[in-house]
Amino acid sequence: MRAAPIEPSPPPPSRARWLARLVLLLTAGGLAAWITCCALGAGARPGAVRFIPWQTWPPFGDLRIVLEALDLARLGVDPLRSPEALYNYPGTWLLLRHLGLTAASTPWLGLLLDFSFLACAVRIAWSAAPAAIMLSAAALATPPVMTALERANTDLIIFVLLSVSAGLAGVTRRRQIADLGLALAASLKFYPALAFPALGASSSRAWLMAGGLVAVGLTWQIPDIVTVLAKTPRSPTFSYGVLVPLLRLEKRGWVAPQSLAARGIAAVSLAGSASLAVAAFVQGRQAGRRAASGGNPPALSLLGAGGLIFGATFFLTSNWAYRLIFLLWCIPLLPWQAAHPGLRRSARLAAGAMVVLLWSFGWPAGGGFVLSYGTALAILALLSYQAGHLARFPRWLHP
């Protein structure tokens, strides 16, 4: 009886990959050391980092707002409708008060959240091509990421939950835990549900759990959502989205808010961006039909999730720039060495454009608006082109 052939072991990582990994670790370690110094020096503010817009003090300001709201909720006060409270999240977050968390928990909880985020970002990029790892390291040390870390923004919680859930999705015995993480993320903030076509498409339980939670949450929290939208501040500089040009025109006094001109500009921005995405998708689909098959690409669920969150939130008016942390899923997972030559160039362009977009927010006083908005449109077009190219592989997210 013939013995089964022995599968060859994968080649060891090259020197270039180990060097790229070292740069990634040094970048993440430097950020961890910096945020630790911020937390330990909360009593006396050190020299402000001009690199970070709207730096709060004490650090972990966004997390502190949530934890202070838990203290108010224990006293019977509704923090969302209190004029003194800065809390602007749905009521789901107030359920965390049953875990015993208080405002005094901010320093250690903020450090734990930031370290968890950095660990997930490093793990996602660890096995990528050397050039992609280097780009991931460059993307970590950018104003949106550093602002999210310094504020311990709640988007970091969503990033960690979805990253861990995606990692557990391929483990059969832990599939239910992964589904629970996806559903929990969707109940805390509704935009994670946008990623379910990528992260939950292979599990009917995930769809049912997330869909049920989102439906119940929307029904239960419609008044809260209206209040949150009205209470959330919008920035015309440190933000991205289809309505950012309109916000800048309104800030300069060139267009009156809610005027006919403002509505016309909003409609033109929305229609132009949507037309660009659709045209790129159609072009990618035509290119995909002409290209040789090359086999089904590897599972790129996190790449699809990051692209969906970026694209959908771009069309949802405007978003604070630290929500761009989800591009850290895309940069190392873009098919740099895929067997599809038609995707290789667009993938590299998209990865480079994502790093440029993240760095563009470091310009003083939002001086990089043209660069950031133009780059965001380019990323939207490149991702749409790739989606159209891969449309002939109905299970490219979950082979």
C-alpha positions in Angstrom: 0.0 0.0 0.0 1.5 3.3 -1.0 2.1 5.9 1.7 0.3 9.2 1.4 2.6 11.9 0.0 4.0 14.2 2.7 2.9 17.8 2.3 5.9 20.1 2.0 6.3 22.5 5.0 5.9 26.2 4.2 9.1 28.1 3.6 10.4 30.0 6.6 9.8 33.8 6.6 12.3 35.7 4.6 14.7 38.2 6.1 12.6 41.0 4.5 9.5 39.8 6.3 11.2 39.6 9.7 12.6 43.1 9.2 9.1 44.3 8.3 7.7 42.5 11.4 10.3 44.2 13.6 9.3 47.6 12.3 5.7 46.8 13.0 6.5 45.6 16.5 8.6 48.7 17.2 5.8 51.0 15.9 3.1 49.3 18.1 5.5 49.2 21.1 6.2 52.9 20.7 2.5 53.7 20.6 1.9 51.5 23.7 4.7 53.3 25.5 3.4 56.7 24.5 -0.1 56.0 25.6 1.1 54.5 28.9 3.1 57.7 29.6 -0.1 59.7 28.9 -2.0 57.6 31.3 0.6 57.7 34.1 1.0 61.5 33.6 -2.7 62.3 33.8 -2.2 64.6 36.8 0.2 67.0 34.9 -0.2 67.3 31.2 3.1 67.0 29.4 3.9 68.9 26.2 0.9 68.7 23.9 1.5 66.6 20.8 0.6 68.9 17.9 0.3 65.8 15.7 -3.0 64.9 17.3 -6.0 67.1 16.7 -8.3 67.9 19.6 -6.2 66.1 22.1 -8.2 65.6 25.3 -6.9 65.8 28.8 -7.0 63.7 31.0 -6.4 61.0 28.4 -9.1 58.4 27.4 -11.6 61.2 27.2 -14.2 59.3 25.1 -14.1 56.3 27.4 -14.4 58.5 30.4 -17.6 60.1 29.0 -19.1 56.6 28.8 -18.0 55.6 32.3 -19.2 58.8 33.8 -22.6 58.2 32.1 -22.7 54.8 33.9 -22.3 56.7 37.2 -25.2 59.0 36.3 -27.4 56.1 35.3 -26.9 54.5 38.7 -28.2 57.8 40.2 -31.3 57.6 38.1 -30.2 60.4 35.7 -30.6 59.9 31.9 -27.1 61.0 30.6 -28.2 61.1 27.0 -30.8 63.8 27.7 -28.9 65.6 30.4 -27.6 69.0 29.1 -24.5 68.8 31.2 -23.4 65.3 30.1 -21.4 64.8 27.0 -22.6 61.2 26.5 -24.1 60.7 23.0 -24.4 56.9 22.6 -27.5 54.7 22.6 -28.9 53.3 25.8 -27.3 49.9 25.2 -24.0 51.2 26.6 -25.7 52.0 29.9 -26.2 48.3 30.5 -22.4 48.1 31.2 -23.1 49.7 34.6 -24.0 46.2 35.8 -20.4 45.2 35.4 -19.4 47.5 38.2 -17.5 49.9 35.9 -17.1 53.5 37.1 -15.3 56.7 36.0 -12.4 55.5 38.3 -11.9 52.6 36.0 -10.9 54.8 33.1 -7.0 54.6 33.3 -6.7 50.8 33.4 -9.6 50.1 31.1 -8.3 52.6 28.6 -4.9 51.0 28.6 -6.5 47.5 28.3 -8.6 48.7 25.3 -5.6 50.4 23.5 -3.3 47.4 24.1 -6.0 45.0 22.8 -6.4 47.1 19.6 -2.7 47.2 19.0 -2.4 43.4 19.5 -5.2 42.8 17.0 -3.7 45.2 14.4 -0.3 43.5 14.7 -1.8 40.0 14.5 -3.8 40.9 11.3 -0.7 42.2 9.6 1.8 39.6 10.9 1.5 37.1 8.0 1.2 39.6 5.2 3.8 40.4 2.5 6.7 42.5 3.7 5.6 45.6 1.8 2.1 45.3 3.2 3.5 44.9 6.8 5.5 48.1 6.3 2.5 49.9 5.1 0.5 48.7 8.1 3.2 50.0 10.4 3.1 53.4 8.6 -0.7 53.4 9.0 -0.5 52.8 12.8 1.4 56.0 13.5 -1.1 58.3 11.9 -3.3 61.0 13.4 -6.7 59.1 13.2 -5.2 56.0 14.9 -3.3 58.0 17.5 -6.4 60.1 18.3 -8.5 57.0 18.7 -5.8 55.6 21.1 -5.4 58.8 23.1 -9.2 59.1 23.5 -9.8 55.4 24.0 -12.7 55.9 21.5 -15.5 53.3 21.6 -14.7 52.4 17.9 -11.7 50.5 19.3 -14.1 48.2 21.1 -15.9 47.4 17.9 -12.6 46.9 16.1 -11.4 44.3 18.8 -14.8 42.6 18.9 -15.0 42.1 15.1 -11.3 41.2 14.7 -11.6 38.5 17.4 -14.9 37.2 15.9 -13.4 37.0 12.5 -10.4 35.0 13.9 -12.7 32.6 15.7 -15.1 32.2 12.7 -13.0 29.4 11.2 -12.8 27.4 14.4 -15.9 25.1 14.4 -16.1 24.8 18.2 -15.9 28.5 18.7 -18.3 29.6 15.9 -20.9 30.4 18.5 -18.5 32.7 20.4 -17.7 34.4 17.1 -21.4 34.9 16.3 -21.9 36.4 19.8 -19.1 38.9 19.2 -20.6 40.0 15.9 -24.0 40.4 17.4 -22.7 42.3 20.5 -20.8 44.7 18.2 -24.0 45.3 16.2 -26.0 46.0 19.3 -23.5 48.6 20.7 -23.2 50.5 17.4 -25.3 49.8 14.4 -22.7 50.4 11.7 -20.9 47.0 12.4 -24.0 45.4 10.9 -22.7 46.7 7.6 -19.8 44.2 7.8 -22.0 41.1 8.2 -22.1 40.3 4.4 -18.3 39.7 4.9 -18.0 38.4 8.5 -21.3 36.6 8.9 -22.2 35.4 5.5 -21.2 31.8 6.3 -23.3 31.5 9.4 -27.1 31.7 9.5 -26.9 32.0 13.3 -24.8 35.2 12.9 -27.4 36.7 10.6 -30.3 35.8 12.9 -28.6 37.0 16.1 -27.3 40.2 14.5 -30.5 40.9 12.6 -32.6 40.3 15.7 -30.5 42.5 17.9 -30.3 45.3 15.3 -34.1 45.1 14.7 -34.9 45.1 18.4 -32.3 47.8 19.1 -33.7 50.1 16.3 -37.2 49.6 17.5 -36.3 50.1 21.2 -33.8 53.0 20.7 -35.3 55.1 17.9 -35.7 58.1 20.3 -32.2 57.6 21.5 -30.8 57.4 18.0 -32.6 60.7 17.1 -31.1 62.3 20.2 -27.6 60.9 19.5 -27.7 62.3 15.9 -28.7 65.7 17.1 -26.2 65.7 20.0 -23.2 64.4 18.0 -20.8 67.2 17.0 -19.6 67.2 13.4 -16.2 68.4 12.2 -15.5 69.8 8.7 -11.8 69.1 9.1 -11.0 66.0 11.0 -13.6 63.8 9.3 -14.4 62.0 6.1 -17.7 61.4 4.2 -19.8 62.5 1.3 -21.0 65.7 3.1 -17.6 67.0 4.3 -17.3 69.5 1.4 -20.7 70.9 2.4 -19.7 71.2 6.1 -16.6 73.1 5.1 -18.6 75.5 3.0 -21.1 76.1 5.8 -18.2 76.7 8.3 -16.8 79.4 6.0 -20.2 81.0 5.7 -20.5 80.5 2.0 -23.6 78.3 2.2 -26.4 78.6 4.8 -27.3 75.4 6.6 -30.5 73.6 5.4 -30.7 76.1 2.5 -31.6 75.1 -1.0 -28.0 75.5 -2.1 -26.9 73.2 0.8 -29.3 70.5 -0.3 -28.2 70.8 -3.9 -24.5 70.5 -2.9 -25.4 67.4 -0.8 -27.3 65.8 -3.6 -24.5 66.5 -6.1 -21.9 65.1 -3.7 -23.9 62.0 -3.1 -24.8 61.4 -6.7 -21.2 62.0 -7.9 -19.7 59.6 -5.3 -22.2 56.9 -6.0 -21.7 57.2 -9.8 -18.0 56.9 -9.3 -18.4 53.8 -7.2 -20.9 52.2 -9.7 -18.7 53.0 -12.7 -15.6 51.5 -11.0 -17.6 48.4 -10.1 -18.9 47.9 -13.7 -15.3 48.5 -15.0 -13.9 45.9 -12.6 -16.6 43.4 -13.5 -15.9 43.7 -17.2 -12.2 43.3 -16.5 -12.9 40.3 -14.4 -14.8 38.6 -17.2 -11.9 39.1 -19.6 -9.2 37.9 -17.2 -8.1 34.3 -16.9 -9.6 32.5 -13.9 -6.5 31.9 -11.8 -8.4 30.0 -9.2 -10.6 31.3 -6.3 -8.8 33.9 -4.3 -8.1 33.3 -0.6 -10.6 34.2 2.1 -10.5 37.9 2.6 -13.4 38.4 5.0 -11.7 41.2 7.0 -10.8 43.0 3.8 -14.4 42.8 2.7 -15.6 44.0 6.1 -13.2 46.9 6.2 -14.2 48.0 2.7 -17.9 47.7 3.4 -17.6 49.8 6.6 -15.5 52.4 4.9 -17.8 52.6 1.8 -21.0 52.7 3.8 -19.9 55.2 6.4 -18.5 57.4 3.6 -22.1 57.7 2.2 -23.6 58.2 5.7 -23.0 62.0 5.8 -19.7 62.5 7.7 -17.7 60.5 10.3 -14.9 61.4 12.6 -11.6 60.4 11.1 -10.7 57.8 13.8 -13.3 55.5 12.3 -10.7 55.0 9.5 -9.0 52.5 11.9 -11.0 49.8 10.0 -8.7 50.4 7.0 -6.1 48.5 9.1 -8.0 45.4 8.1 -7.7 46.2 4.4 -4.0 47.3 4.1 -2.3 43.9 5.0 -5.0 41.8 3.4 -5.1 43.3 0.0 -4.1 40.6 -2.5 -0.5 41.7 -3.1 0.6 38.3 -4.3 -2.7 37.1 -5.6 -2.9 34.9 -8.7 -5.0 37.7 -10.4 -2.8 40.1 -12.2 -5.7 42.4 -12.9 -6.1 43.0 -9.1 -2.4 43.4 -8.2 -2.0 47.0 -9.4 -5.3 48.2 -8.0 -4.6 46.5 -4.7 -1.3 48.2 -4.3 -2.7 51.6 -5.3 -5.6 51.1 -2.8 -3.2 50.2 0.0 -1.0 53.1 -0.7 -4.0 55.5 -0.9 -5.2 54.3 2.5 -2.0 55.2 4.1 -2.0 58.6 2.4 -5.6 59.2 3.6 -4.6 58.4 7.2 -1.6 60.7 7.1 -3.5 63.5 5.3 -5.3 64.4 8.6 -1.9 65.5 10.1 -2.0 68.7 8.1 -2.5 71.7 10.4 -6.1 73.1 10.5 -7.3 70.5 8.1 -5.1 71.9 5.3 -5.1 68.5 3.7 -8.8 68.6 2.9 -8.4 68.3 -0.9 -5.9 65.5 -0.4 -8.0 63.6 2.1 -11.3 63.9 0.2 -9.7 63.1 -3.1 -7.9 60.1 -1.7 -11.1 58.9 -0.1 -12.8 59.0 -3.4 -9.9 57.1 -5.0 -10.1 54.4 -2.4 -13.9 54.1 -2.9 -13.3 53.7 -6.7 -10.4 51.2 -6.3 -12.4 49.0 -3.8 -15.4 49.1 -6.0 -13.3 48.0 -9.0 -11.9 45.1 -7.0 -15.4 44.1 -5.8 -16.6 44.1 -9.4 -13.5 42.0 -10.5 -14.1 39.5 -7.7 -17.9 39.3 -8.4 -17.4 36.2 -10.6 -16.2 34.4 -7.5 -19.5 34.2 -5.4 -17.6 32.8 -2.4 -14.4 34.8 -2.4 -15.1 36.0 1.1 -15.7 32.5 2.4 -14.2 29.8 0.0 
